[in-house]
Amino acid sequence: EKRYTPGPWNVDKENAHTGQVATCHGDYDGWYEVWTMEWSDGVDQEANAHLIAAAPDLLEALETAVWEYNGPDDDCPEWVAQAHAAIAKARGEKS
């Protein structure tokens, strides 16, 4: 089984870090780096690439799962709160 870099992953604009996971360059708004302090030996960069490539599908599936959940907001399962936080992070919003 291929190992991806464990989270948490962070995003910074135009700030280089040791152990970066990915760099995203833009034409007009500079560049962004995805990085983590959890960089370690034995990580398979192909596994990181597959995880990053799956991110849009994972976000869509998570949004659908949360939308399908119709329980009360004041007594929701822990996974719903975690899902809201992950969706906000994926959108670049504060949860």
The first five atom37 places (N, CA, C, CB, O) and aatype in JSON, in Angstrom:
{
  "aatype": [6, 11, 1, 18, 16, 14, 7, 14, 17, 2, 19, 3, 11, 6, 2, 0, 8, 16, 7, 5, 19, 0, 16, 4, 8, 7, 3, 18, 3, 7, 17, 18, 6, 19, 17, 16, 12, 6, 17, 15, 3, 7, 19, 3, 5, 6, 0, 2, 0, 8, 10, 9, 0, 0, 0, 14, 3, 10, 10, 6, 0, 10, 6, 16, 0, 19, 17, 6, 18, 2, 7, 14, 3, 3, 3, 4, 14, 6, 17, 19, 0, 5, 0, 8, 0, 0, 9, 0, 11, 0, 1, 7, 6, 11, 15],
  "atom_mask": [
    [1, 1, 1, 1, 1],
    [1, 1, 1, 1, 1],
    [1, 1, 1, 1, 1],
    [1, 1, 1, 1, 1],
    [1, 1, 1, 1, 1],
    [1, 1, 1, 1, 1],
    [1, 1, 1, 0, 1],
    [1, 1, 1, 1, 1],
    [1, 1, 1, 1, 1],
    [1, 1, 1, 1, 1],
    [1, 1, 1, 1, 1],
    [1, 1, 1, 1, 1],
    [1, 1, 1, 1, 1],
    [1, 1, 1, 1, 1],
    [1, 1, 1, 1, 1],
    [1, 1, 1, 1, 1],
    [1, 1, 1, 1, 1],
    [1, 1, 1, 1, 1],
    [1, 1, 1, 0, 1],
    [1, 1, 1, 1, 1],
    [1, 1, 1, 1, 1],
    [1, 1, 1, 1, 1],
    [1, 1, 1, 1, 1],
    [1, 1, 1, 1, 1],
    [1, 1, 1, 1, 1],
    [1, 1, 1, 0, 1],
    [1, 1, 1, 1, 1],
    [1, 1, 1, 1, 1],
    [1, 1, 1, 1, 1],
    [1, 1, 1, 0, 1],
    [1, 1, 1, 1, 1],
    [1, 1, 1, 1, 1],
    [1, 1, 1, 1, 1],
    [1, 1, 1, 1, 1],
    [1, 1, 1, 1, 1],
    [1, 1, 1, 1, 1],
    [1, 1, 1, 1, 1],
    [1, 1, 1, 1, 1],
    [1, 1, 1, 1, 1],
    [1, 1, 1, 1, 1],
    [1, 1, 1, 1, 1],
    [1, 1, 1, 0, 1],
    [1, 1, 1, 1, 1],
    [1, 1, 1, 1, 1],
    [1, 1, 1, 1, 1],
    [1, 1, 1, 1, 1],
    [1, 1, 1, 1, 1],
    [1, 1, 1, 1, 1],
    [1, 1, 1, 1, 1],
    [1, 1, 1, 1, 1],
    [1, 1, 1, 1, 1],
    [1, 1, 1, 1, 1],
    [1, 1, 1, 1, 1],
    [1, 1, 1, 1, 1],
    [1, 1, 1, 1, 1],
    [1, 1, 1, 1, 1],
    [1, 1, 1, 1, 1],
    [1, 1, 1, 1, 1],
    [1, 1, 1, 1, 1],
    [1, 1, 1, 1, 1],
    [1, 1, 1, 1, 1],
    [1, 1, 1, 1, 1],
    [1, 1, 1, 1, 1],
    [1, 1, 1, 1, 1],
    [1, 1, 1, 1, 1],
    [1, 1, 1, 1, 1],
    [1, 1, 1, 1, 1],
    [1, 1, 1, 1, 1],
    [1, 1, 1, 1, 1],
    [1, 1, 1, 1, 1],
    [1, 1, 1, 0, 1],
    [1, 1, 1, 1, 1],
    [1, 1, 1, 1, 1],
    [1, 1, 1, 1, 1],
    [1, 1, 1, 1, 1],
    [1, 1, 1, 1, 1],
    [1, 1, 1, 1, 1],
    [1, 1, 1, 1, 1],
    [1, 1, 1, 1, 1],
    [1, 1, 1, 1, 1],
    [1, 1, 1, 1, 1],
    [1, 1, 1, 1, 1],
    [1, 1, 1, 1, 1],
    [1, 1, 1, 1, 1],
    [1, 1, 1, 1, 1],
    [1, 1, 1, 1, 1],
    [1, 1, 1, 1, 1],
    [1, 1, 1, 1, 1],
    [1, 1, 1, 1, 1],
    [1, 1, 1, 1, 1],
    [1, 1, 1, 1, 1],
    [1, 1, 1, 0, 1],
    [1, 1, 1, 1, 1],
    [1, 1, 1, 1, 1],
    [1, 1, 1, 1, 1]
  ],
  "atom_positions": [
    [[0.85, -1.19, 0.0], [0.0, 0.0, 0.0], [0.88, 1.24, 0.0], [-0.96, 0.0, 1.22], [1.82, 1.34, 0.79]],
    [[0.58, 2.16, -0.88], [1.35, 3.39, -0.98], [0.92, 4.37, 0.09], [1.2, 4.01, -2.38], [-0.27, 4.53, 0.35]],
    [[1.88, 5.03, 0.71], [1.61, 5.97, 1.8], [1.66, 7.4, 1.28], [2.61, 5.78, 2.94], [2.63, 7.81, 0.64]],
    [[0.6, 8.16, 1.57], [0.62, 9.58, 1.27], [1.1, 10.33, 2.52], [-0.79, 10.09, 0.81], [1.13, 9.76, 3.61]],
    [[1.46, 11.58, 2.35], [1.92, 12.4, 3.46], [0.74, 12.68, 4.39], [2.55, 13.72, 2.96], [-0.28, 13.2, 3.94]],
    [[0.85, 12.34, 5.68], [-0.26, 12.58, 6.6], [-0.48, 14.07, 6.82], [0.01, 11.89, 7.94], [0.43, 14.87, 6.65]],
    [[-1.69, 14.43, 7.19], [-2.02, 15.81, 7.47], [-1.66, 16.17, 8.9], [0.0, 0.0, 0.0], [-1.13, 15.34, 9.63]],
    [[-1.93, 17.38, 9.29], [-2.62, 18.37, 8.47], [-1.7, 18.99, 7.43], [-3.2, 19.46, 9.35], [-0.5, 19.15, 7.64]],
    [[-2.3, 19.34, 6.29], [-1.6, 20.08, 5.25], [-2.02, 21.53, 5.36], [-1.92, 19.5, 3.82], [-3.15, 21.84, 5.76]],
    [[-1.12, 22.43, 5.01], [-1.37, 23.86, 5.09], [-1.18, 24.5, 3.73], [-0.45, 24.52, 6.14], [-0.52, 23.93, 2.86]],
    [[-1.74, 25.69, 3.55], [-1.57, 26.45, 2.31], [-1.02, 27.82, 2.68], [-2.92, 26.59, 1.53], [-1.55, 28.49, 3.56]],
    [[0.04, 28.23, 2.01], [0.61, 29.56, 2.17], [0.83, 30.17, 0.8], [1.94, 29.52, 2.97], [1.15, 29.47, -0.16]],
    [[0.67, 31.48, 0.72], [0.92, 32.19, -0.54], [2.35, 32.69, -0.56], [-0.08, 33.37, -0.72], [2.79, 33.38, 0.35]],
    [[3.08, 32.32, -1.62], [4.44, 32.79, -1.89], [5.34, 32.7, -0.66], [4.39, 34.21, -2.38], [6.0, 33.67, -0.29]],
    [[5.36, 31.53, -0.05], [6.18, 31.3, 1.12], [6.7, 29.86, 1.05], [5.39, 31.55, 2.45], [5.93, 28.92, 1.2]],
    [[8.0, 29.69, 0.83], [8.57, 28.37, 0.65], [8.81, 27.68, 1.99], [9.88, 28.46, -0.13], [9.22, 28.32, 2.96]],
    [[8.56, 26.38, 2.04], [8.75, 25.57, 3.23], [9.59, 24.35, 2.89], [7.4, 25.15, 3.84], [9.56, 23.86, 1.76]],
    [[10.32, 23.87, 3.85], [11.02, 22.61, 3.69], [9.98, 21.49, 3.75], [12.13, 22.42, 4.78], [9.07, 21.54, 4.58]],
    [[10.1, 20.51, 2.89], [9.17, 19.4, 2.9], [7.85, 19.72, 2.24], [0.0, 0.0, 0.0], [6.81, 19.2, 2.63]],
    [[7.9, 20.58, 1.22], [6.65, 20.94, 0.55], [6.02, 19.72, -0.11], [6.88, 22.03, -0.49], [6.73, 18.79, -0.5]],
    [[4.72, 19.74, -0.24], [3.99, 18.66, -0.89], [3.71, 19.02, -2.34], [2.68, 18.35, -0.15], [3.89, 18.2, -3.24]],
    [[3.27, 20.26, -2.58], [2.95, 20.68, -3.95], [3.04, 22.19, -4.03], [1.54, 20.18, -4.38], [2.84, 22.89, -3.04]],
    [[3.34, 22.69, -5.22], [3.33, 24.12, -5.48], [2.38, 24.37, -6.64], [4.76, 24.65, -5.79], [2.46, 23.7, -7.67]],
    [[1.49, 25.34, -6.47], [0.51, 25.7, -7.5], [0.82, 27.11, -7.99], [-0.95, 25.6, -6.95], [0.74, 28.07, -7.22]],
    [[1.16, 27.22, -9.26], [1.51, 28.53, -9.83], [0.33, 29.08, -10.6], [2.74, 28.41, -10.75], [-0.39, 28.35, -11.28]],
    [[0.14, 30.4, -10.48], [-0.92, 31.08, -11.22], [-0.33, 32.17, -12.08], [0.0, 0.0, 0.0], [0.79, 32.63, -11.84]],
    [[-1.07, 32.58, -13.09], [-0.59, 33.62, -13.98], [-0.65, 35.01, -13.36], [-1.39, 33.61, -15.25], [0.23, 35.83, -13.61]],
    [[-1.66, 35.27, -12.56], [-1.9, 36.63, -12.08], [-1.81, 36.79, -10.58], [-3.22, 37.07, -12.53], [-1.49, 37.88, -10.09]],
    [[-2.09, 35.74, -9.83], [-2.17, 35.91, -8.38], [-1.02, 35.27, -7.62], [-3.46, 35.36, -7.89], [-1.17, 34.95, -6.44]],
    [[0.11, 35.06, -8.26], [1.26, 34.49, -7.58], [1.19, 32.98, -7.49], [0.0, 0.0, 0.0], [0.56, 32.33, -8.32]],
    [[1.84, 32.42, -6.48], [1.87, 30.97, -6.32], [1.54, 30.6, -4.88], [3.24, 30.41, -6.72], [1.68, 31.4, -3.96]],
    [[1.11, 29.36, -4.73], [0.72, 28.83, -3.44], [1.45, 27.52, -3.2], [-0.82, 28.62, -3.36], [1.72, 26.76, -4.13]],
    [[1.78, 27.29, -1.95], [2.45, 26.05, -1.61], [1.59, 25.28, -0.61], [3.86, 26.33, -1.04], [1.1, 25.84, 0.37]],
    [[1.44, 24.0, -0.86], [0.77, 23.09, 0.07], [1.89, 22.37, 0.8], [-0.21, 22.07, -0.67], [2.75, 21.75, 0.17]],
    [[1.87, 22.44, 2.13], [2.98, 21.87, 2.9], [2.48, 21.3, 4.22], [4.07, 22.93, 3.15], [1.36, 21.55, 4.66]],
    [[3.35, 20.52, 4.85], [3.03, 19.93, 6.15], [4.3, 19.76, 6.96], [2.31, 18.58, 5.99], [5.38, 19.56, 6.41]],
    [[4.17, 19.85, 8.26], [5.28, 19.57, 9.17], [5.47, 18.07, 9.33], [5.04, 20.24, 10.54], [6.47, 17.63, 9.89]],
    [[4.52, 17.28, 8.84], [4.55, 15.83, 9.01], [5.31, 15.1, 7.9], [3.14, 15.29, 9.09], [5.11, 13.91, 7.69]],
    [[6.16, 15.81, 7.19], [6.95, 15.2, 6.12], [7.8, 14.09, 6.71], [7.84, 16.26, 5.41], [8.43, 14.28, 7.75]],
    [[7.83, 12.93, 6.06], [8.6, 11.82, 6.62], [9.12, 10.93, 5.51], [7.74, 11.01, 7.59], [8.66, 10.99, 4.37]],
    [[10.09, 10.1, 5.87], [10.63, 9.11, 4.93], [9.56, 8.06, 4.66], [11.92, 8.45, 5.49], [8.68, 7.83, 5.5]],
    [[9.63, 7.43, 3.52], [8.71, 6.36, 3.18], [7.42, 6.84, 2.54], [0.0, 0.0, 0.0], [6.53, 6.04, 2.26]],
    [[7.31, 8.15, 2.31], [6.13, 8.69, 1.65], [6.28, 8.49, 0.15], [5.91, 10.2, 2.0], [7.35, 8.73, -0.41]],
    [[5.23, 8.06, -0.48], [5.23, 7.84, -1.92], [4.59, 9.06, -2.59], [4.46, 6.51, -2.29], [3.4, 9.32, -2.39]],
    [[5.36, 9.8, -3.36], [4.84, 11.01, -3.98], [3.73, 10.71, -4.99], [5.96, 11.78, -4.66], [2.89, 11.57, -5.25]],
    [[3.73, 9.52, -5.55], [2.62, 9.14, -6.42], [1.32, 9.06, -5.61], [2.91, 7.78, -7.11], [0.26, 9.45, -6.1]],
    [[1.42, 8.56, -4.37], [0.23, 8.51, -3.5], [-0.26, 9.92, -3.2], [0.55, 7.75, -2.18], [-1.47, 10.17, -3.18]],
    [[0.67, 10.87, -2.95], [0.27, 12.26, -2.76], [-0.44, 12.8, -3.99], [1.49, 13.13, -2.43], [-1.46, 13.48, -3.88]],
    [[0.1, 12.51, -5.17], [-0.5, 13.0, -6.42], [-1.91, 12.46, -6.6], [0.38, 12.61, -7.62], [-2.81, 13.2, -7.01]],
    [[-2.12, 11.18, -6.3], [-3.46, 10.6, -6.43], [-4.44, 11.22, -5.43], [-3.4, 9.07, -6.24], [-5.6, 11.47, -5.75]],
    [[-3.96, 11.45, -4.21], [-4.82, 12.08, -3.2], [-5.23, 13.48, -3.62], [-4.09, 12.13, -1.84], [-6.4, 13.85, -3.5]],
    [[-4.28, 14.27, -4.12], [-4.57, 15.62, -4.58], [-5.52, 15.59, -5.77], [-3.27, 16.37, -4.95], [-6.45, 16.39, -5.85]],
    [[-5.29, 14.66, -6.7], [-6.15, 14.56, -7.89], [-7.58, 14.16, -7.51], [-5.57, 13.55, -8.89], [-8.53, 14.54, -8.2]],
    [[-7.74, 13.39, -6.44], [-9.06, 12.94, -6.02], [-9.81, 14.01, -5.21], [-8.94, 11.68, -5.19], [-11.01, 13.87, -4.96]],
    [[-9.13, 15.06, -4.8], [-9.73, 16.06, -3.91], [-11.06, 16.63, -4.43], [-8.76, 17.19, -3.71], [-11.99, 16.73, -3.64]],
    [[-11.2, 17.01, -5.7], [-12.51, 17.52, -6.15], [-13.63, 16.49, -6.01], [-12.41, 17.96, -7.6], [-14.75, 16.84, -5.63]],
    [[-13.34, 15.23, -6.32], [-14.35, 14.18, -6.17], [-14.7, 13.95, -4.7], [-13.86, 12.87, -6.8], [-15.86, 13.76, -4.36]],
    [[-13.68, 13.96, -3.84], [-13.91, 13.78, -2.41], [-14.75, 14.93, -1.85], [-12.58, 13.68, -1.66], [-15.65, 14.71, -1.03]],
    [[-14.46, 16.15, -2.28], [-15.23, 17.31, -1.82], [-16.69, 17.19, -2.25], [-14.63, 18.61, -2.35], [-17.59, 17.43, -1.45]],
    [[-16.92, 16.83, -3.5], [-18.28, 16.69, -4.0], [-19.04, 15.6, -3.23], [-18.27, 16.38, -5.51], [-20.21, 15.78, -2.88]],
    [[-18.38, 14.48, -2.99], [-19.02, 13.38, -2.25], [-19.34, 13.8, -0.82], [-18.12, 12.12, -2.25], [-20.4, 13.47, -0.29]],
    [[-18.44, 14.53, -0.19], [-18.67, 14.99, 1.18], [-19.8, 16.0, 1.25], [-17.39, 15.59, 1.75], [-20.63, 15.95, 2.15]],
    [[-19.83, 16.93, 0.3], [-20.92, 17.9, 0.25], [-22.27, 17.19, 0.07], [-20.7, 18.91, -0.89], [-23.26, 17.58, 0.68]],
    [[-22.3, 16.16, -0.77], [-23.53, 15.39, -0.99], [-23.94, 14.68, 0.3], [-23.35, 14.37, -2.13], [-25.12, 14.67, 0.65]],
    [[-22.98, 14.07, 0.99], [-23.29, 13.37, 2.23], [-23.86, 14.32, 3.27], [-22.04, 12.67, 2.78], [-24.82, 13.98, 3.96]],
    [[-23.28, 15.5, 3.4], [-23.77, 16.48, 4.37], [-25.15, 16.97, 3.97], [-22.8, 17.67, 4.5], [-26.03, 17.13, 4.82]],
    [[-25.35, 17.2, 2.69], [-26.65, 17.66, 2.2], [-27.73, 16.61, 2.46], [-26.57, 17.98, 0.69], [-28.86, 16.95, 2.8]],
    [[-27.37, 15.32, 2.29], [-28.32, 14.24, 2.5], [-28.67, 14.05, 3.98], [-27.76, 12.95, 1.94], [-29.74, 13.55, 4.32]],
    [[-27.75, 14.46, 4.87], [-28.0, 14.35, 6.29], [-29.02, 15.43, 6.68], [-26.68, 14.48, 7.12], [-28.76, 16.61, 6.49]],
    [[-30.14, 15.02, 7.21], [-31.2, 15.96, 7.54], [-31.47, 16.03, 9.03], [-32.47, 15.58, 6.81], [-32.58, 16.37, 9.45]],
    [[-30.48, 15.7, 9.83], [-30.68, 15.72, 11.28], [-30.62, 17.12, 11.84], [0.0, 0.0, 0.0], [-30.32, 18.07, 11.13]],
    [[-30.9, 17.25, 13.13], [-30.87, 18.57, 13.77], [-29.44, 19.1, 13.89], [-31.53, 18.5, 15.15], [-28.52, 18.35, 14.21]],
    [[-29.26, 20.39, 13.65], [-27.94, 21.0, 13.73], [-27.38, 21.01, 15.14], [-27.99, 22.41, 13.2], [-26.16, 20.92, 15.33]],
    [[-28.25, 21.12, 16.14], [-27.78, 21.22, 17.52], [-27.37, 19.88, 18.12], [-28.85, 21.85, 18.38], [-26.78, 19.85, 19.2]],
    [[-27.65, 18.78, 17.45], [-27.31, 17.47, 17.98], [-26.8, 16.57, 16.84], [-28.53, 16.82, 18.68], [-27.18, 15.4, 16.75]],
    [[-25.94, 17.12, 15.99], [-25.47, 16.35, 14.84], [-24.3, 15.45, 15.25], [-25.04, 17.29, 13.69], [-23.58, 15.75, 16.2]],
    [[-24.12, 14.37, 14.52], [-22.98, 13.48, 14.79], [-21.65, 14.22, 14.56], [-23.05, 12.22, 13.9], [-21.6, 15.2, 13.82]],
    [[-20.59, 13.74, 15.19], [-19.27, 14.36, 15.06], [-18.81, 14.42, 13.61], [-18.25, 13.59, 15.9], [-18.14, 15.37, 13.21]],
    [[-19.18, 13.41, 12.8], [-18.72, 13.4, 11.42], [-19.28, 14.59, 10.64], [-19.12, 12.1, 10.74], [-18.64, 15.07, 9.71]],
    [[-20.46, 15.07, 11.0], [-21.05, 16.21, 10.29], [-20.23, 17.48, 10.57], [-22.54, 16.42, 10.73], [-19.95, 18.26, 9.66]],
    [[-19.85, 17.67, 11.83], [-19.02, 18.83, 12.18], [-17.66, 18.74, 11.48], [-18.84, 18.92, 13.71], [-17.15, 19.74, 10.97]],
    [[-17.08, 17.54, 11.46], [-15.79, 17.34, 10.77], [-15.94, 17.61, 9.28], [-15.27, 15.91, 11.0], [-15.05, 18.19, 8.65]],
    [[-17.06, 17.18, 8.71], [-17.3, 17.39, 7.28], [-17.42, 18.88, 6.97], [-18.58, 16.65, 6.83], [-16.86, 19.36, 5.98]],
    [[-18.16, 19.62, 7.81], [-18.28, 21.07, 7.59], [-16.92, 21.75, 7.65], [-19.23, 21.69, 8.64], [-16.63, 22.63, 6.84]],
    [[-16.07, 21.35, 8.61], [-14.74, 21.93, 8.72], [-13.88, 21.6, 7.51], [-14.05, 21.42, 9.99], [-13.16, 22.46, 7.01]],
    [[-13.96, 20.37, 7.02], [-13.18, 19.97, 5.85], [-13.66, 20.7, 4.59], [-13.28, 18.45, 5.64], [-12.85, 21.11, 3.77]],
    [[-14.96, 20.87, 4.44], [-15.5, 21.58, 3.29], [-15.05, 23.04, 3.33], [-17.04, 21.5, 3.27], [-14.65, 23.59, 2.3]],
    [[-15.11, 23.66, 4.5], [-14.66, 25.05, 4.63], [-13.18, 25.17, 4.29], [-14.92, 25.58, 6.06], [-12.77, 26.12, 3.61]],
    [[-12.37, 24.23, 4.74], [-10.92, 24.25, 4.45], [-10.69, 24.1, 2.94], [-10.18, 23.1, 5.21], [-9.85, 24.79, 2.37]],
    [[-11.44, 23.21, 2.3], [-11.29, 23.01, 0.86], [-11.69, 24.25, 0.06], [-12.14, 21.82, 0.4], [-11.15, 24.51, -1.02]],
    [[-12.61, 25.02, 0.59], [-13.07, 26.24, -0.09], [-12.22, 27.46, 0.28], [-14.53, 26.51, 0.24], [-12.44, 28.55, -0.24]],
    [[-11.26, 27.28, 1.19], [-10.43, 28.39, 1.63], [-11.15, 29.32, 2.61], [0.0, 0.0, 0.0], [-10.8, 30.49, 2.76]],
    [[-12.17, 28.77, 3.27], [-12.96, 29.54, 4.24], [-12.59, 29.12, 5.64], [-14.47, 29.36, 4.0], [-12.04, 28.04, 5.85]],
    [[-12.87, 29.96, 6.6], [-12.71, 29.58, 8.0], [-13.92, 28.81, 8.44], [-12.48, 30.8, 8.9], [-15.05, 29.19, 8.13]],
    [[-13.7, 27.73, 9.17], [-14.85, 26.92, 9.62], [-15.43, 27.46, 10.89], [-14.45, 25.46, 9.83], [-16.4, 26.91, 11.42]]
  ]
}
